[in-house]
Amino acid sequence: MRSPVTDYLGAVLRSCIDDGDEGEVATYIPELAAVDPDRFAVALCTIDGTVYAAGDAEHRFTIQSMSKPFAYALALADRGLEAVLEHVGVEPSGDAFNEISLEDNGRPRNPMINIGAITTHALTGPPDATAEESTARVIEGLSAFAGRQLEVDQQVYASERATSDRNMALAYLVRARGKLEDAPGDAVDGYTAQCSLVVDVRDLAVMAMTLAAGGRNPVTGEQVVPAWVCRQVLSVMATCGMYDAAGDWMSHVGMPAKSGVSGGVLASLPGQVGIGTFSPRLDRFGNSVRGVRACERLSSDMGLHLMQTPEVASHVLYGVVDPDDDGDRMREVKLQGVMHFAAAEVALRELERIPEGDEPIVLDLSRVSSANAVGRLMLREGVRRLERDGHAVRVDDPDGVLDD
């Protein structure tokens, strides 16, 4: 059986392109102005590192402001919360990403806007780190979040650096207030390299899931940052990650998230899923039009809103009984707990291991306490696809879990 999750993601993409040419690509960085505006991709990463993707998932682009949460995480891990808070606050700015948003003491309001992210970049590595060592630490750290070595797009870096006057002005302003550790030119150079790292939607999903999994990369198994760091980063993403559209995002989508002007959006639902999307056309806030729309659809369909988080089942698979050679015992898949997206996805992967044929299958739901809409949909589709593959499927569902 082939899992229906990828097909579902393809359907989400198709449903989100109905509005055609809404939004515009970023033009203030010449290299970004030349991108194909019609590219569109989405990826999901689960808690155990399984990645599903649809659309232009192989296309790579620069991470831009989506790097900010991860540089913030590295600064927290390297310097500690109190030291970072001395330099960068955590309050929403209510301003555009490139505005002068400082508190009375000269501290940037949060690390998700440019003035705060430039300051944060200089806080990575030990206190005596040089600017070059801080940049190397950021590249190494973001690569660990992605689970592969990331590289700087030199053309985008040069294009962005040549148009960085405003970021330079912001850096000088923070330096003058005693909140920036590096020389302004060095800090902006490093921050620009950070934003020019090349990723795809699978990388974004894995990076988002690493935050959602308490700092453990689900693909490599590496503990990239401590769990407390992820709690802090996700909290700031929830309130500041989507700039001055953060309130609308949180009420409609309900997941900590971060966008970038290259057209990417990443979202993390703690303990369940990491999401990455890419579509270059931006709205007036600098967020991807189709990316936001896709995340709204995923959140609505899957019940992913943080404020309605379902109970998490500790173990989805109660047991799997293999058939015997005499045919006296059928293959049986026993599930337990609550069936939401993350739990049902684990169940689907167990069903996916069953080879095509006419072998009878028993799906035992007698220990499943409840299921939300997406959990029911996924399990029903799994049964349908097993039957399509030739199996006779018996569902033991004494409590009517799969009933509407």
C-alpha positions in Angstrom: 0.0 0.0 0.0 1.2 3.5 -0.8 0.6 6.1 1.9 -2.1 8.7 0.9 -0.2 11.5 2.7 1.7 12.6 -0.4 -1.4 12.6 -2.5 -3.1 14.7 0.1 -0.3 17.3 0.0 -0.6 17.4 -3.8 -4.3 18.1 -3.4 -3.5 20.9 -0.9 -1.2 22.5 -3.4 -3.8 22.4 -6.2 -6.4 23.9 -3.9 -4.1 26.9 -3.1 -3.3 28.1 -6.6 -6.9 29.1 -7.6 -6.2 32.8 -7.0 -3.5 32.9 -9.7 -1.1 35.8 -9.6 -1.9 37.4 -6.2 1.2 38.8 -4.5 4.6 40.0 -5.8 8.1 38.5 -5.5 10.6 40.5 -3.5 12.4 43.0 -5.7 14.7 44.9 -3.3 17.2 42.1 -3.6 18.0 41.7 -7.4 18.7 38.0 -7.3 15.3 37.3 -5.6 13.5 39.4 -8.2 14.5 37.0 -10.9 12.9 33.9 -9.4 10.1 31.9 -11.1 7.0 33.2 -9.2 4.9 30.1 -10.0 7.0 27.5 -8.1 5.1 25.9 -5.2 6.0 23.1 -2.8 5.1 21.7 0.6 6.7 19.2 2.9 5.8 17.6 6.2 8.3 15.9 8.7 7.0 13.6 11.4 8.4 13.0 14.9 10.4 10.0 13.7 11.9 11.7 10.7 9.6 10.6 7.9 9.3 13.3 5.3 6.5 13.7 2.8 6.7 16.3 0.0 4.7 17.5 -3.1 5.1 20.1 -5.8 8.5 21.7 -6.6 10.1 20.0 -3.6 13.5 19.6 -5.3 13.8 23.3 -6.0 16.3 25.1 -3.7 16.2 28.7 -2.5 17.8 30.9 0.1 16.5 30.6 3.7 16.4 34.4 4.3 14.6 35.3 7.5 13.6 31.7 8.2 17.1 31.4 9.6 16.3 33.8 12.5 14.7 31.3 14.9 17.7 28.9 14.5 20.4 31.5 15.0 18.4 32.6 18.1 18.4 29.0 19.3 22.2 28.8 18.8 22.7 32.1 20.7 20.6 30.8 23.6 22.4 27.5 23.7 25.8 29.2 23.6 25.3 32.2 25.9 22.2 31.3 28.0 18.8 33.1 28.2 19.8 35.9 30.5 22.8 36.9 28.5 20.8 37.0 25.3 18.0 38.9 26.9 20.5 41.6 27.8 20.8 42.3 24.1 17.5 41.3 22.4 14.0 41.3 23.8 11.0 39.1 23.1 8.1 41.5 22.6 6.2 41.7 19.3 7.1 44.9 17.4 4.0 45.5 15.4 6.3 46.8 12.7 7.6 45.6 9.4 10.7 43.3 9.5 13.1 46.1 8.5 11.9 48.9 10.8 13.8 50.5 13.6 12.1 48.7 16.5 14.1 49.4 19.7 13.1 49.6 23.4 14.0 52.7 25.4 17.3 51.1 26.5 18.3 50.5 22.8 17.5 46.8 22.9 15.9 45.4 19.7 12.3 44.3 20.5 12.7 40.7 19.3 15.1 38.4 17.3 12.7 37.9 14.5 13.1 41.3 12.9 16.2 42.4 11.1 17.6 44.7 13.8 17.2 41.9 16.4 18.5 39.2 14.1 21.7 41.1 13.3 22.2 41.5 17.0 21.5 37.8 17.7 23.9 36.7 15.0 26.8 38.3 16.9 25.8 36.3 20.0 26.4 32.9 18.6 29.5 31.0 19.7 31.4 31.7 23.0 31.7 35.2 24.3 35.2 35.6 22.9 34.2 34.4 19.4 35.4 36.5 16.4 32.8 37.6 13.8 34.1 34.9 11.5 33.7 32.2 14.2 30.2 33.4 14.9 29.3 33.0 11.2 30.9 29.6 11.1 28.9 28.6 14.1 25.6 29.7 12.5 26.3 27.8 9.3 27.3 24.7 11.3 24.3 25.0 13.6 21.7 25.5 10.8 23.2 22.5 9.0 22.7 20.4 12.1 19.1 21.5 12.2 18.6 20.5 8.6 20.5 17.3 8.9 22.8 18.0 6.0 25.6 20.5 5.1 24.1 23.8 4.0 26.0 26.2 1.7 25.9 29.9 1.0 24.5 31.0 -2.4 27.3 33.4 -3.3 25.3 35.3 -5.9 22.5 36.0 -3.5 25.0 36.9 -0.8 26.7 39.4 -3.1 23.3 40.8 -4.3 22.0 41.2 -0.8 25.2 42.6 0.6 25.3 45.3 -2.2 21.8 46.4 -1.1 22.3 46.2 2.7 22.5 50.0 3.5 19.4 49.8 5.7 20.7 46.8 7.6 24.1 48.6 8.0 22.2 51.6 9.5 20.3 49.3 11.9 23.6 47.7 13.0 25.3 51.0 13.6 22.2 52.1 15.6 22.3 49.1 17.9 26.1 49.3 18.2 25.8 52.9 19.3 23.4 51.8 22.1 25.9 49.1 23.3 23.8 46.1 22.3 25.8 44.8 19.3 29.0 42.9 20.1 30.6 42.9 16.7 31.6 45.7 14.4 28.5 46.7 12.3 30.1 45.7 9.0 31.1 42.3 10.3 27.7 41.6 11.9 25.9 42.5 8.6 28.3 40.4 6.6 27.6 37.4 8.8 23.9 37.9 8.9 23.8 38.2 5.1 25.7 34.9 4.8 23.2 33.4 7.2 20.2 34.5 5.1 21.9 33.2 1.9 22.1 29.6 3.0 20.4 27.3 0.4 17.5 25.0 1.5 14.5 23.2 0.1 11.1 22.5 1.6 12.2 19.2 3.0 15.0 21.0 4.9 12.5 23.5 6.3 10.2 20.7 7.5 13.1 18.8 9.2 14.4 22.0 10.8 10.9 22.9 12.0 10.4 19.3 13.4 13.7 19.6 15.2 12.4 22.6 17.1 9.1 20.7 17.6 10.9 17.7 18.9 12.8 19.5 21.7 16.0 20.0 19.7 16.5 16.5 18.5 16.9 16.2 14.7 14.4 13.4 13.8 16.5 12.3 10.8 20.0 12.3 12.3 19.1 11.7 15.9 21.5 14.6 16.9 20.5 16.7 19.9 21.2 20.1 18.2 20.1 22.4 21.1 18.6 21.7 24.6 14.9 21.3 24.9 14.5 24.5 27.0 15.9 26.5 24.0 13.2 25.1 21.7 10.5 26.1 24.2 11.9 29.7 24.2 12.3 29.9 20.4 8.8 28.5 19.7 7.3 30.9 22.1 8.9 33.9 20.3 8.0 32.5 16.9 4.4 32.2 18.0 4.2 35.9 18.9 6.7 37.5 16.5 7.5 35.0 13.7 5.1 36.4 11.1 5.9 40.1 11.7 2.9 42.4 12.0 0.7 39.6 10.7 1.5 37.4 13.7 -1.9 37.9 15.3 -3.8 36.9 12.2 -1.5 33.9 11.7 -1.8 32.7 15.2 -5.6 32.9 15.2 -6.1 31.3 11.8 -3.2 28.8 11.7 -2.2 28.4 15.3 1.4 27.2 15.0 4.7 28.9 15.8 6.1 29.9 12.4 8.6 31.9 10.5 8.5 33.3 7.0 11.2 34.6 4.6 11.2 37.0 1.6 12.4 34.2 -0.7 8.9 32.7 -0.4 9.4 30.1 2.3 7.3 29.5 5.4 8.1 27.0 8.1 5.8 26.0 11.0 6.4 23.8 14.1 3.7 22.0 16.1 5.4 20.7 19.2 5.5 16.9 19.4 3.6 16.4 16.1 4.8 17.8 12.9 7.2 20.3 11.1 5.9 22.0 7.9 7.8 23.7 5.1 6.3 25.5 2.2 7.7 27.6 -0.7 6.0 30.0 -3.1 7.8 33.3 -4.0 4.8 35.7 -4.3 4.5 37.7 -1.1 1.7 39.6 0.5 2.1 43.2 2.0 3.6 41.8 5.2 6.4 39.9 3.3 4.8 36.5 3.8 4.2 34.0 1.0 0.6 34.2 -0.2 0.3 30.6 -1.2 2.5 29.4 1.7 0.2 31.0 4.2 -2.9 29.6 2.4 -1.4 26.1 2.4 -0.6 26.3 6.1 -4.2 27.5 6.8 -5.5 24.5 4.9 -3.2 22.0 6.6 -4.1 23.4 10.1 -7.8 23.3 9.4 -7.8 19.8 7.8 -5.5 18.2 10.3 -6.6 19.9 13.5 -3.1 21.4 14.0 -4.1 24.6 15.8 -2.0 24.8 19.0 -5.0 25.9 21.0 -6.9 22.7 20.2 -4.0 20.3 20.5 -5.4 16.7 21.0 -4.2 14.2 23.5 -1.0 12.6 22.3 -1.0 8.8 22.4 2.2 7.4 24.0 2.2 4.3 21.8 0.1 4.1 18.7 0.8 0.5 17.8 -0.4 -1.9 20.5 0.9 -4.9 18.5 1.2 -6.5 15.2 0.4 -10.2 14.7 2.0 -11.9 11.7 0.2 -14.7 9.8 1.4 -18.2 10.3 2.4 -20.6 7.5 -0.7 -22.8 8.0 -3.2 -20.0 7.5 -4.7 -20.4 10.9 -3.7 -16.9 12.0 -4.4 -13.8 10.0 -2.2 -10.7 9.9 -3.5 -8.3 12.6 -2.6 -4.7 13.2 -3.7 -3.5 16.7 -3.9 0.2 17.4 -4.4 2.1 20.7 -4.8 5.7 22.0 -6.1 8.7 20.2 -6.0 8.9 16.4 -5.0 12.3 15.2 -2.7 13.0 12.3 0.6 12.0 13.9 -0.9 8.8 15.3 -2.7 7.8 12.2 0.4 8.5 10.1 2.3 5.9 12.1 -0.6 3.4 11.6 -0.6 4.1 7.9 3.1 3.3 7.7 2.5 0.0 9.4 -0.2 -0.8 6.8 2.1 0.4 4.0 4.5 -2.4 4.9 1.9 -5.0 4.0 2.7 -6.4 0.4 0.0 -6.5 -2.2 -2.0 -9.7 -2.5 -5.2 -11.4 -1.3 -4.0 -12.0 2.3 -6.8 -11.2 4.8 -6.0 -8.3 7.2 -7.5 -7.5 10.6 -7.4 -3.8 11.8 -8.1 -3.9 15.6 -9.4 -0.5 16.9 -10.8 -1.9 20.2 -8.2 -0.1 22.2 -8.5 3.2 20.3 -10.3 5.7 22.6 -11.2 8.4 20.0 -10.3 9.8 16.6 -10.5 13.3 15.2 -11.7 14.0 11.6 -8.3 13.6 10.0 -7.5 10.5 12.0 -10.7 8.8 10.8 -10.1 10.0 7.2 -6.6 8.6 7.1 -7.5 5.2 8.6 -10.5 4.8 6.3 -8.2 5.6 3.3 -5.7 3.1 4.5 -8.4 0.4 4.6 -9.6 1.4 1.1 -6.1 1.2 -0.3 -5.5 -2.2 1.3 -8.7 -3.5 -0.3 -7.7 -2.0 -3.6 -4.5 -3.9 -3.4 -6.5 -7.2 -3.1 -6.8 -7.7 0.6 -9.9 -8.6 2.5 -9.9 -6.2 5.4 -11.9 -6.7 8.7 -12.1 -3.7 11.0 -12.8 -4.5 14.6 -14.3 -1.2 15.8 -16.6 -2.0 18.8 -16.9 1.7 19.9 -17.5 3.1 16.4 -14.3 5.1 16.3 -14.4 5.4 12.5 -18.1 6.6 12.6 -18.7 10.3 12.0 
